Amino acid sequence: MPAKVENLIGRKFGSLTVIAGPFKSPRNKERTRFEAAWKCQCVCGNYWFASSGHLRQGNVTSCGCVRAKLALTKRKRRLAHAQ
C-alpha cells in the first residue's frame, strides 16, 4: 500500500518555493521504487524539481544559483589577492 504524501505546495525551502506536484519519480535504476518529486521555483526565477526527502532534509535549497554566486565571489577574491 502506498504511503500518503504530505502536500508541500506553497512551502518554502531555502530559496525554493514548491509550486506543483507531487509527481512520480523513479528512485532506482530498475524503476521498481518511486518517490514524490515537486516542481519548485527559485528566487532567481528558475524552475527545479526535487524530491520530498531532499527538500525536507535541506539537501536542496536552491536551483544552483547560490552555488554559482559563491564561486564567483571566491574567484574575485582570489584574483584580487593575487594582484
N, CA, C and O atoms as a GROMACS GRO file, in nm:
protein
  332
    1MET      N    1   0.084  -0.117   0.000
    1MET     CA    2   0.000   0.000   0.000
    1MET      C    3   0.090   0.125   0.000
    1MET      O    4   0.180   0.135   0.083
    2PRO      N    5   0.066   0.219  -0.092
    2PRO     CA    6   0.150   0.338  -0.100
    2PRO      C    7   0.131   0.429   0.022
    2PRO      O    8   0.022   0.440   0.078
    3ALA      N    9   0.240   0.492   0.060
    3ALA     CA   10   0.235   0.584   0.173
    3ALA      C   11   0.171   0.715   0.130
    3ALA      O   12   0.179   0.754   0.013
    4LYS      N   13   0.108   0.784   0.224
    4LYS     CA   14   0.049   0.914   0.193
    4LYS      C   15   0.160   1.016   0.181
    4LYS      O   16   0.258   1.013   0.256
    5VAL      N   17   0.145   1.108   0.086
    5VAL     CA   18   0.244   1.212   0.062
    5VAL      C   19   0.191   1.343   0.118
    5VAL      O   20   0.079   1.385   0.087
    6GLU      N   21   0.272   1.406   0.201
    6GLU     CA   22   0.235   1.535   0.259
    6GLU      C   23   0.235   1.641   0.149
    6GLU      O   24   0.327   1.646   0.068
    7ASN      N   25   0.133   1.724   0.147
    7ASN     CA   26   0.124   1.830   0.048
    7ASN      C   27   0.221   1.942   0.083
    7ASN      O   28   0.210   2.005   0.188
    8LEU      N   29   0.317   1.967  -0.006
    8LEU     CA   30   0.419   2.069   0.019
    8LEU      C   31   0.397   2.196  -0.062
    8LEU      O   32   0.476   2.290  -0.053
    9ILE      N   33   0.291   2.202  -0.142
    9ILE     CA   34   0.267   2.318  -0.227
    9ILE      C   35   0.252   2.443  -0.141
    9ILE      O   36   0.177   2.446  -0.044
   10GLY      N   37   0.328   2.547  -0.180
   10GLY     CA   38   0.325   2.673  -0.107
   10GLY      C   39   0.433   2.685   0.000
   10GLY      O   40   0.461   2.795   0.048
   11ARG      N   41   0.494   2.573   0.038
   11ARG     CA   42   0.600   2.577   0.140
   11ARG      C   43   0.731   2.623   0.080
   11ARG      O   44   0.757   2.601  -0.039
   12LYS      N   45   0.813   2.688   0.161
   12LYS     CA   46   0.940   2.742   0.117
   12LYS      C   47   1.054   2.664   0.183
   12LYS      O   48   1.053   2.641   0.304
   13PHE      N   49   1.152   2.625   0.102
   13PHE     CA   50   1.270   2.552   0.149
   13PHE      C   51   1.392   2.628   0.098
   13PHE      O   52   1.430   2.612  -0.018
   14GLY      N   53   1.453   2.709   0.182
   14GLY     CA   54   1.565   2.792   0.139
   14GLY      C   55   1.517   2.894   0.037
   14GLY      O   56   1.429   2.974   0.066
   15SER      N   57   1.574   2.890  -0.083
   15SER     CA   58   1.536   2.981  -0.191
   15SER      C   59   1.426   2.924  -0.280
   15SER      O   60   1.379   2.992  -0.371
   16LEU      N   61   1.384   2.799  -0.254
   16LEU     CA   62   1.286   2.732  -0.338
   16LEU      C   63   1.147   2.737  -0.276
   16LEU      O   64   1.130   2.719  -0.155
   17THR      N   65   1.046   2.763  -0.360
   17THR     CA   66   0.907   2.757  -0.320
   17THR      C   67   0.840   2.649  -0.404
   17THR      O   68   0.848   2.652  -0.526
   18VAL      N   69   0.774   2.556  -0.339
   18VAL     CA   70   0.707   2.446  -0.409
   18VAL      C   71   0.582   2.502  -0.476
   18VAL      O   72   0.498   2.565  -0.412
   19ILE      N   73   0.570   2.476  -0.608
   19ILE     CA   74   0.455   2.531  -0.682
   19ILE      C   75   0.365   2.423  -0.743
   19ILE      O   76   0.251   2.452  -0.777
   20ALA      N   77   0.415   2.300  -0.758
   20ALA     CA   78   0.331   2.194  -0.817
   20ALA      C   79   0.381   2.056  -0.774
   20ALA      O   80   0.496   2.040  -0.732
   21GLY      N   81   0.293   1.959  -0.786
   21GLY     CA   82   0.331   1.822  -0.755
   21GLY      C   83   0.227   1.759  -0.666
   21GLY      O   84   0.124   1.821  -0.641
   22PRO      N   85   0.248   1.641  -0.619
   22PRO     CA   86   0.368   1.559  -0.639
   22PRO      C   87   0.362   1.483  -0.771
   22PRO      O   88   0.254   1.449  -0.821
   23PHE      N   89   0.479   1.458  -0.827
   23PHE     CA   90   0.494   1.378  -0.946
   23PHE      C   91   0.565   1.249  -0.908
   23PHE      O   92   0.641   1.246  -0.810
   24LYS      N   93   0.542   1.143  -0.982
   24LYS     CA   94   0.604   1.014  -0.954
   24LYS      C   95   0.742   1.012  -1.018
   24LYS      O   96   0.754   1.027  -1.140
   25SER      N   97   0.845   0.994  -0.938
   25SER     CA   98   0.983   0.995  -0.986
   25SER      C   99   1.052   0.863  -0.949
   25SER      O  100   1.041   0.819  -0.835
   26PRO      N  101   1.123   0.799  -1.045
   26PRO     CA  102   1.192   0.673  -1.012
   26PRO      C  103   1.302   0.695  -0.910
   26PRO      O  104   1.377   0.793  -0.917
   27ARG      N  105   1.310   0.604  -0.814
   27ARG     CA  106   1.408   0.617  -0.707
   27ARG      C  107   1.533   0.533  -0.734
   27ARG      O  108   1.639   0.559  -0.676
   28ASN      N  109   1.521   0.433  -0.820
   28ASN     CA  110   1.636   0.349  -0.852
   28ASN      C  111   1.640   0.323  -1.002
   28ASN      O  112   1.544   0.352  -1.073
   29LYS      N  113   1.752   0.267  -1.051
   29LYS     CA  114   1.770   0.245  -1.194
   29LYS      C  115   1.670   0.145  -1.252
   29LYS      O  116   1.629   0.158  -1.368
   30GLU      N  117   1.630   0.049  -1.174
   30GLU     CA  118   1.538  -0.054  -1.222
   30GLU      C  119   1.394  -0.003  -1.229
   30GLU      O  120   1.306  -0.072  -1.282
   31ARG      N  121   1.370   0.114  -1.177
   31ARG     CA  122   1.237   0.176  -1.174
   31ARG      C  123   1.134   0.089  -1.101
   31ARG      O  124   1.020   0.077  -1.144
   32THR      N  125   1.178   0.030  -0.992
   32THR     CA  126   1.087  -0.051  -0.912
   32THR      C  127   1.040   0.023  -0.787
   32THR      O  128   0.941  -0.016  -0.726
   33ARG      N  129   1.110   0.129  -0.749
   33ARG     CA  130   1.071   0.211  -0.634
   33ARG      C  131   1.055   0.354  -0.682
   33ARG      O  132   1.130   0.401  -0.767
   34PHE      N  133   0.957   0.422  -0.626
   34PHE     CA  134   0.929   0.559  -0.668
   34PHE      C  135   0.920   0.650  -0.546
   34PHE      O  136   0.893   0.604  -0.435
   35GLU      N  137   0.941   0.779  -0.568
   35GLU     CA  138   0.925   0.879  -0.462
   35GLU      C  139   0.857   1.001  -0.522
   35GLU      O  140   0.850   1.016  -0.644
   36ALA      N  141   0.807   1.087  -0.436
   36ALA     CA  142   0.738   1.207  -0.481
   36ALA      C  143   0.840   1.315  -0.518
   36ALA      O  144   0.934   1.342  -0.443
   37ALA      N  145   0.820   1.376  -0.634
   37ALA     CA  146   0.903   1.488  -0.677
   37ALA      C  147   0.813   1.611  -0.690
   37ALA      O  148   0.695   1.600  -0.724
   38TRP      N  149   0.869   1.727  -0.662
   38TRP     CA  150   0.794   1.852  -0.661
   38TRP      C  151   0.858   1.954  -0.754
   38TRP      O  152   0.980   1.961  -0.763
   39LYS      N  153   0.775   2.032  -0.822
   39LYS     CA  154   0.826   2.141  -0.905
   39LYS      C  155   0.836   2.264  -0.817
   39LYS      O  156   0.739   2.305  -0.753
   40CYS      N  157   0.955   2.322  -0.815
   40CYS     CA  158   0.981   2.438  -0.729
   40CYS      C  159   1.026   2.556  -0.815
   40CYS      O  160   1.078   2.538  -0.925
   41GLN      N  161   1.004   2.676  -0.763
   41GLN     CA  162   1.055   2.796  -0.828
   41GLN      C  163   1.154   2.863  -0.734
   41GLN      O  164   1.125   2.885  -0.616
   42CYS      N  165   1.271   2.895  -0.788
   42CYS     CA  166   1.376   2.960  -0.711
   42CYS      C  167   1.353   3.111  -0.710
   42CYS      O  168   1.278   3.163  -0.793
   43VAL      N  169   1.416   3.181  -0.617
   43VAL     CA  170   1.402   3.326  -0.610
   43VAL      C  171   1.460   3.395  -0.734
   43VAL      O  172   1.422   3.507  -0.766
   44CYS      N  173   1.552   3.327  -0.806
   44CYS     CA  174   1.610   3.384  -0.927
   44CYS      C  175   1.518   3.365  -1.047
   44CYS      O  176   1.543   3.422  -1.154
   45GLY      N  177   1.410   3.286  -1.032
   45GLY     CA  178   1.314   3.266  -1.140
   45GLY      C  179   1.323   3.131  -1.208
   45GLY      O  180   1.233   3.095  -1.284
   46ASN      N  181   1.429   3.055  -1.184
   46ASN     CA  182   1.444   2.922  -1.244
   46ASN      C  183   1.351   2.821  -1.178
   46ASN      O  184   1.310   2.838  -1.064
   47TYR      N  185   1.319   2.716  -1.253
   47TYR     CA  186   1.238   2.607  -1.201
   47TYR      C  187   1.328   2.488  -1.173
   47TYR      O  188   1.427   2.467  -1.243
   48TRP      N  189   1.293   2.410  -1.071
   48TRP     CA  190   1.376   2.299  -1.027
   48TRP      C  191   1.286   2.189  -0.973
   48TRP      O  192   1.187   2.218  -0.905
   49PHE      N  193   1.318   2.064  -1.003
   49PHE     CA  194   1.245   1.950  -0.947
   49PHE      C  195   1.326   1.888  -0.834
   49PHE      O  196   1.447   1.870  -0.849
   50ALA      N  197   1.262   1.857  -0.723
   50ALA     CA  198   1.331   1.799  -0.608
   50ALA      C  199   1.237   1.701  -0.538
   50ALA      O  200   1.115   1.717  -0.541
   51SER      N  201   1.296   1.600  -0.476
   51SER     CA  202   1.216   1.501  -0.403
   51SER      C  203   1.176   1.556  -0.266
   51SER      O  204   1.237   1.649  -0.214
   52SER      N  205   1.072   1.497  -0.210
   52SER     CA  206   1.023   1.538  -0.078
   52SER      C  207   1.134   1.528   0.026
   52SER      O  208   1.154   1.619   0.106
   53GLY      N  209   1.204   1.416   0.025
   53GLY     CA  210   1.310   1.393   0.124
   53GLY      C  211   1.421   1.496   0.115
   53GLY      O  212   1.466   1.547   0.217
   54HIS      N  213   1.465   1.525  -0.006
   54HIS     CA  214   1.573   1.623  -0.022
   54HIS      C  215   1.530   1.762   0.022
   54HIS      O  216   1.609   1.837   0.078
   55LEU      N  217   1.405   1.797  -0.004
   55LEU     CA  218   1.356   1.928   0.040
   55LEU      C  219   1.350   1.934   0.193
   55LEU      O  220   1.402   2.028   0.254
   56ARG      N  221   1.287   1.835   0.254
   56ARG     CA  222   1.269   1.837   0.400
   56ARG      C  223   1.400   1.827   0.477
   56ARG      O  224   1.413   1.886   0.584
   57GLN      N  225   1.497   1.753   0.423
   57GLN     CA  226   1.626   1.736   0.492
   57GLN      C  227   1.721   1.852   0.467
   57GLN      O  228   1.826   1.861   0.530
   58GLY      N  229   1.686   1.941   0.377
   58GLY     CA  230   1.771   2.057   0.350
   58GLY      C  231   1.883   2.029   0.252
   58GLY      O  232   1.976   2.109   0.240
   59ASN      N  233   1.877   1.915   0.180
   59ASN     CA  234   1.980   1.884   0.082
   59ASN      C  235   1.970   1.972  -0.041
   59ASN      O  236   2.070   1.996  -0.109
   60VAL      N  237   1.850   2.022  -0.071
   60VAL     CA  238   1.827   2.109  -0.185
   60VAL      C  239   1.766   2.238  -0.131
   60VAL      O  240   1.660   2.237  -0.070
   61THR      N  241   1.835   2.350  -0.154
   61THR     CA  242   1.782   2.478  -0.106
   61THR      C  243   1.776   2.583  -0.215
   61THR      O  244   1.720   2.691  -0.193
   62SER      N  245   1.833   2.555  -0.333
   62SER     CA  246   1.824   2.647  -0.446
   62SER      C  247   1.842   2.569  -0.575
   62SER      O  248   1.869   2.448  -0.572
   63CYS      N  249   1.828   2.638  -0.689
   63CYS     CA  250   1.843   2.573  -0.819
   63CYS      C  251   1.989   2.558  -0.857
   63CYS      O  252   2.020   2.492  -0.957
   64GLY      N  253   2.078   2.616  -0.781
   64GLY     CA  254   2.221   2.614  -0.813
   64GLY      C  255   2.276   2.755  -0.826
   64GLY      O  256   2.397   2.775  -0.836
   65CYS      N  257   2.186   2.852  -0.826
   65CYS     CA  258   2.229   2.992  -0.843
   65CYS      C  259   2.312   3.040  -0.724
   65CYS      O  260   2.404   3.120  -0.742
   66VAL      N  261   2.281   2.993  -0.605
   66VAL     CA  262   2.356   3.034  -0.486
   66VAL      C  263   2.500   2.983  -0.495
   66VAL      O  264   2.594   3.056  -0.463
   67ARG      N  265   2.516   2.858  -0.538
   67ARG     CA  266   2.649   2.800  -0.552
   67ARG      C  267   2.730   2.877  -0.657
   67ARG      O  268   2.849   2.902  -0.637
   68ALA      N  269   2.667   2.915  -0.767
   68ALA     CA  270   2.736   2.990  -0.872
   68ALA      C  271   2.780   3.128  -0.822
   68ALA      O  272   2.889   3.173  -0.853
   69LYS      N  273   2.695   3.193  -0.743
   69LYS     CA  274   2.730   3.325  -0.689
   69LYS      C  275   2.847   3.314  -0.591
   69LYS      O  276   2.937   3.399  -0.591
   70LEU      N  277   2.847   3.209  -0.508
   70LEU     CA  278   2.957   3.190  -0.414
   70LEU      C  279   3.088   3.163  -0.487
   70LEU      O  280   3.193   3.215  -0.448
   71ALA      N  281   3.082   3.082  -0.593
   71ALA     CA  282   3.204   3.052  -0.670
   71ALA      C  283   3.259   3.179  -0.735
   71ALA      O  284   3.380   3.199  -0.737
   72LEU      N  285   3.172   3.264  -0.787
   72LEU     CA  286   3.214   3.389  -0.850
   72LEU      C  287   3.279   3.481  -0.747
   72LEU      O  288   3.380   3.544  -0.776
   73THR      N  289   3.221   3.489  -0.628
   73THR     CA  290   3.277   3.573  -0.522
   73THR      C  291   3.415   3.524  -0.481
   73THR      O  292   3.507   3.604  -0.463
   74LYS      N  293   3.429   3.391  -0.466
   74LYS     CA  294   3.560   3.336  -0.428
   74LYS      C  295   3.664   3.363  -0.536
   74LYS      O  296   3.778   3.395  -0.505
   75ARG      N  297   3.623   3.349  -0.662
   75ARG     CA  298   3.715   3.372  -0.774
   75ARG      C  299   3.762   3.517  -0.775
   75ARG      O  300   3.880   3.544  -0.798
   76LYS      N  301   3.670   3.610  -0.751
   76LYS     CA  302   3.705   3.753  -0.749
   76LYS      C  303   3.803   3.783  -0.635
   76LYS      O  304   3.898   3.859  -0.653
   77ARG      N  305   3.780   3.722  -0.519
   77ARG     CA  306   3.870   3.742  -0.405
   77ARG      C  307   4.010   3.690  -0.435
   77ARG      O  308   4.110   3.754  -0.403
   78ARG      N  309   4.016   3.571  -0.496
   78ARG     CA  310   4.144   3.512  -0.530
   78ARG      C  311   4.220   3.598  -0.630
   78ARG      O  312   4.341   3.617  -0.616
   79LEU      N  313   4.151   3.650  -0.731
   79LEU     CA  314   4.216   3.735  -0.830
   79LEU      C  315   4.264   3.865  -0.768
   79LEU      O  316   4.373   3.913  -0.801
   80ALA      N  317   4.185   3.924  -0.678
   80ALA     CA  318   4.224   4.048  -0.612
   80ALA      C  319   4.344   4.025  -0.522
   80ALA      O  320   4.431   4.112  -0.512
   81HIS      N  321   4.350   3.910  -0.458
   81HIS     CA  322   4.461   3.878  -0.369
   81HIS      C  323   4.591   3.852  -0.447
   81HIS      O  324   4.700   3.882  -0.398
   82ALA      N  325   4.579   3.797  -0.567
   82ALA     CA  326   4.695   3.763  -0.648
   82ALA      C  327   4.764   3.886  -0.706
   82ALA      O  328   4.882   3.881  -0.740
   83GLN      N  329   4.692   3.996  -0.717
   83GLN     CA  330   4.749   4.116  -0.778
   83GLN      C  331   4.836   4.193  -0.683
   83GLN      O  332   4.891   4.297  -0.720
   0.00000   0.00000   0.00000
